[in-house]
């Protein structure tokens, strides 16, 4: 492996970070189900709403943001 300078490393890696946003949609990693994020906590737990109804607590590590294009 070559020795890279700091500027070269930055060019070879993606620098954006996906984050959960209140009111946006997210996907549950294990099931692939899309849910609406009602509240996001800094402590690692979010409240999500299912399409069939009901709000539930779920760990942020099990959610991934769904990128929507308007």
N, C-alpha and C positions, 0 to 999 in steps of 0.2 A: 504494500500500500504506500502510495506517495505521501510525502509531507505536504500539506496544503496550508497556505496562509489563511488568516481569519477571513479576509475578503473573499477568497475563493470558496470557502466552506459556505458562506452565506449565499452565494450564487447557486450552489448545487442543491440546496434544501429549500423546501417550501416554508415560508415564514408566517403564514396565516394560521389562526387557531379557531376552530369551530367552537361555538358556545351556545348554550341553551338560552333562549329569549322568552320572557313571559308573553303569552298570547300566541306564540308561534307553534308550529307542529314539530313533533319529534317522533323517532321510530324506536321501538323497543328492540334491542339488539337480538335477543334470543328468539322472539316470535315474528319480528318484522311488522308488527302491528303499528299503525300510525295513530298517535294520540295528540291531544292539544295540551300544551303546558299552561297550567293555570297559575302556579307560583313556583319560583325558583329560590332555593335557599343557599346561602354561602356555606352551609354545613354539609352539603352533599346530598340533600334530599329534595325532591320536587313533588308538587302535587300535579297530577295529570288527570285529564278527563277523557274517558273513552267515548266513542261514538254511540255506543249502546246506552250510555248514561252512567252516572256515578263518578265520583272523584276519589282517587287513591294516592297514597304516598308511594314513591318509588325512588330508589337510589339513582343518582345522576350517572353512575358508572354503567348502568344498564340502558341509558338513553343516548341516542345520537341525533343531532339536529338534522332536519330535512331542509335542504336548500330549495327555496321556491323562487321562481322567476316570474315577475309580474310584467 
